[in-house]
Amino acid sequence: SAGAISMDTLSRQVFLADRPTHIGPTEYRLLEFFMTHENRAFSRTQLLDHVWGMNVFLEERTVDVHIRRLRKILEKAKLAHYIQTVRSHGYRFVTAAS
């Protein structure tokens, strides 16, 4: 759990503010990674390596597409602010109010 998000990794279910939420497989892996590395900024390249795998050759902008999808899902529960853009670097996941 992180903030108002909880994840059951055995059943691969996500709950936003205690409500079950459908989430795609890539967005699930991205959210799971963020939740286990809260408050740390990651570059797009680092996210590609950790979430997609080291041997996958994708454009860095692929990360932006999936971040946008994940924010759209989180917005339904007013939680999109959990994913912060770190200018000239990448993204960070923060649940505590700044």
Wavefront OBJ file of the C-alpha trace (Angstrom):
o trace
v 0.000 0.000 0.000
v 1.030 3.567 -0.655
v -1.260 6.427 0.240
v -4.763 5.663 -1.042
v -3.500 2.937 -3.398
v -3.249 -0.694 -2.423
v -2.113 -3.590 -4.520
v -2.641 -7.317 -4.090
v 0.345 -8.781 -5.919
v -0.962 -12.360 -5.678
v -4.260 -11.637 -7.427
v -2.757 -8.676 -9.357
v -5.586 -6.379 -8.272
v -5.314 -2.646 -7.688
v -7.516 -0.684 -5.309
v -7.780 3.081 -5.488
v -9.336 4.514 -2.330
v -10.531 0.963 -1.488
v -12.294 0.549 -4.856
v -11.138 -2.179 -7.267
v -9.754 -0.667 -10.462
v -8.946 -2.216 -13.825
v -5.394 -1.512 -14.933
v -3.420 -2.720 -17.950
v -0.390 -5.009 -17.510
v 2.266 -2.391 -18.298
v 0.623 0.251 -16.123
v 0.378 -2.373 -13.357
v 4.120 -3.098 -13.530
v 4.888 0.625 -13.631
v 2.686 1.337 -10.602
v 4.135 -1.627 -8.711
v 7.663 -0.362 -9.371
v 6.768 3.169 -8.272
v 5.067 1.938 -5.114
v 8.160 -0.015 -4.094
v 10.430 2.988 -4.794
v 8.428 5.895 -3.410
v 9.969 9.393 -3.338
v 12.818 8.470 -5.675
v 13.172 10.105 -9.092
v 13.815 7.852 -12.092
v 14.850 8.768 -15.601
v 12.911 7.384 -18.546
v 15.841 5.073 -19.314
v 15.849 3.729 -15.755
v 12.104 3.100 -15.918
v 12.486 1.298 -19.245
v 15.190 -0.932 -17.755
v 13.312 -1.699 -14.518
v 9.755 -2.019 -15.830
v 10.189 -3.254 -19.406
v 13.508 -5.076 -18.962
v 17.134 -4.540 -19.902
v 16.937 -6.305 -23.268
v 14.006 -4.343 -24.649
v 14.747 -1.599 -27.148
v 12.004 1.013 -27.006
v 11.922 4.774 -27.385
v 12.108 6.715 -24.125
v 8.822 8.409 -25.022
v 7.119 5.024 -24.538
v 7.415 5.747 -20.826
v 5.527 9.027 -21.288
v 2.642 7.219 -22.982
v 2.276 4.745 -20.112
v 2.682 7.455 -17.469
v -0.172 9.332 -19.173
v -2.341 6.184 -19.110
v -1.514 5.531 -15.467
v -2.311 9.132 -14.507
v -5.657 8.837 -16.312
v -6.493 5.763 -14.235
v -5.367 7.437 -11.001
v -7.333 10.587 -11.852
v -10.594 8.637 -11.429
v -9.798 8.549 -7.692
v -8.213 12.031 -7.686
v -4.743 10.490 -7.207
v -2.959 11.560 -10.401
v -0.817 13.943 -8.339
v 1.007 10.894 -6.912
v 3.060 10.765 -10.120
v 5.213 13.849 -10.410
v 7.200 14.955 -13.432
v 10.813 15.749 -12.592
v 11.820 18.300 -15.169
v 14.766 17.307 -17.387
v 14.958 13.922 -15.668
v 11.859 11.727 -15.542
v 9.262 10.860 -12.918
v 8.788 10.346 -9.188
v 5.999 8.686 -7.158
v 5.042 10.589 -3.996
v 1.962 10.004 -1.822
v 2.714 12.455 0.992
v 1.548 16.041 0.581
v 4.414 18.339 -0.343
l 1 2 3 4 5 6 7 8 9 10 11 12 13 14 15 16 17 18 19 20 21 22 23 24 25 26 27 28 29 30 31 32 33 34 35 36 37 38 39 40 41 42 43 44 45 46 47 48 49 50 51 52 53 54 55 56 57 58 59 60 61 62 63 64 65 66 67 68 69 70 71 72 73 74 75 76 77 78 79 80 81 82 83 84 85 86 87 88 89 90 91 92 93 94 95 96 97 98
